[in-house]
Amino acid sequence: MIVYEGLKTDFLNSCERDAIAIEIEENILTKLGRHTPKAEFRSWENSLNYMYKVLNDAEIPSDSGVAIEYSIPQTSKRIDFIISGYGEKNEPGAVIVELKQWDSLKEVKGPDALVDT
């Protein structure tokens, strides 16, 4: 199940209206029947404003798909943010983003893409 889905333009518009966290909260109540803890709501407000800055780029097609809080079937795991669309040769693709609330980080020497938080 996906808690929020729409096009890049929908996501950007919701962020510009400061409504994205509220929309997600309402969808969780409707789809899952649960209320959102305040800390989770604040994390959406913070993280999704950064995703707004990332997606507010003309090189990312306006019809790219955005999915937030995708629950992986038959597990209790969720994917925070997915950007999907088609490439130049009409091949499907997706970018999965894991959002974190870090105070600081340090690079870990060795394998790529590792940090100490």
Contacts in CASP RR format, 6 or more apart in sequence:
PFRMAT RR
TARGET T0000
AUTHOR 0000-0000-0000
METHOD contacts of the structure
MODEL  1
MIVYEGLKTDFLNSCERDAIAIEIEENILTKLGRHTPKAEFRSWENSLNY
MYKVLNDAEIPSDSGVAIEYSIPQTSKRIDFIISGYGEKNEPGAVIVELK
QWDSLKEVKGPDALVDT
1 31 0 8 1.000
1 70 0 8 1.000
1 71 0 8 1.000
2 67 0 8 1.000
2 68 0 8 1.000
2 69 0 8 1.000
2 70 0 8 1.000
2 71 0 8 1.000
3 24 0 8 1.000
3 27 0 8 1.000
3 28 0 8 1.000
3 31 0 8 1.000
3 32 0 8 1.000
3 68 0 8 1.000
3 69 0 8 1.000
3 70 0 8 1.000
3 71 0 8 1.000
4 20 0 8 1.000
4 23 0 8 1.000
4 24 0 8 1.000
4 27 0 8 1.000
4 66 0 8 1.000
4 67 0 8 1.000
4 68 0 8 1.000
4 69 0 8 1.000
5 65 0 8 1.000
5 66 0 8 1.000
5 67 0 8 1.000
5 68 0 8 1.000
6 65 0 8 1.000
6 66 0 8 1.000
6 67 0 8 1.000
7 62 0 8 1.000
7 63 0 8 1.000
7 64 0 8 1.000
7 65 0 8 1.000
7 66 0 8 1.000
8 55 0 8 1.000
8 60 0 8 1.000
8 61 0 8 1.000
8 62 0 8 1.000
8 63 0 8 1.000
8 64 0 8 1.000
8 65 0 8 1.000
8 66 0 8 1.000
8 83 0 8 1.000
9 62 0 8 1.000
9 63 0 8 1.000
10 66 0 8 1.000
11 20 0 8 1.000
11 51 0 8 1.000
11 52 0 8 1.000
11 55 0 8 1.000
11 66 0 8 1.000
12 52 0 8 1.000
12 55 0 8 1.000
12 56 0 8 1.000
14 20 0 8 1.000
14 23 0 8 1.000
15 48 0 8 1.000
15 49 0 8 1.000
15 51 0 8 1.000
15 52 0 8 1.000
16 52 0 8 1.000
20 44 0 8 1.000
20 48 0 8 1.000
20 52 0 8 1.000
21 41 0 8 1.000
21 44 0 8 1.000
21 45 0 8 1.000
21 48 0 8 1.000
24 36 0 8 1.000
24 44 0 8 1.000
24 68 0 8 1.000
24 69 0 8 1.000
25 36 0 8 1.000
25 41 0 8 1.000
25 44 0 8 1.000
28 34 0 8 1.000
28 35 0 8 1.000
28 36 0 8 1.000
28 69 0 8 1.000
29 35 0 8 1.000
29 36 0 8 1.000
43 99 0 8 1.000
43 101 0 8 1.000
46 101 0 8 1.000
47 80 0 8 1.000
47 99 0 8 1.000
47 101 0 8 1.000
48 68 0 8 1.000
48 99 0 8 1.000
50 99 0 8 1.000
51 81 0 8 1.000
51 97 0 8 1.000
51 99 0 8 1.000
55 64 0 8 1.000
55 66 0 8 1.000
55 83 0 8 1.000
60 83 0 8 1.000
61 85 0 8 1.000
63 85 0 8 1.000
64 83 0 8 1.000
64 84 0 8 1.000
64 85 0 8 1.000
65 82 0 8 1.000
65 83 0 8 1.000
65 84 0 8 1.000
65 85 0 8 1.000
66 81 0 8 1.000
66 82 0 8 1.000
66 83 0 8 1.000
66 84 0 8 1.000
67 79 0 8 1.000
67 81 0 8 1.000
67 82 0 8 1.000
67 84 0 8 1.000
68 80 0 8 1.000
68 81 0 8 1.000
68 82 0 8 1.000
69 78 0 8 1.000
69 79 0 8 1.000
69 80 0 8 1.000
70 78 0 8 1.000
70 79 0 8 1.000
70 82 0 8 1.000
71 77 0 8 1.000
71 78 0 8 1.000
72 78 0 8 1.000
72 79 0 8 1.000
79 96 0 8 1.000
79 98 0 8 1.000
80 97 0 8 1.000
80 98 0 8 1.000
80 99 0 8 1.000
81 96 0 8 1.000
81 97 0 8 1.000
81 98 0 8 1.000
81 99 0 8 1.000
82 94 0 8 1.000
82 95 0 8 1.000
82 96 0 8 1.000
82 97 0 8 1.000
83 94 0 8 1.000
83 95 0 8 1.000
83 97 0 8 1.000
84 92 0 8 1.000
84 93 0 8 1.000
84 94 0 8 1.000
84 95 0 8 1.000
85 92 0 8 1.000
85 93 0 8 1.000
85 94 0 8 1.000
86 92 0 8 1.000
86 93 0 8 1.000
87 93 0 8 1.000
100 117 0 8 1.000
102 117 0 8 1.000
103 117 0 8 1.000
104 117 0 8 1.000
105 115 0 8 1.000
105 116 0 8 1.000
105 117 0 8 1.000
106 115 0 8 1.000
106 116 0 8 1.000
107 114 0 8 1.000
107 115 0 8 1.000
107 116 0 8 1.000
108 114 0 8 1.000
108 115 0 8 1.000
108 116 0 8 1.000
END
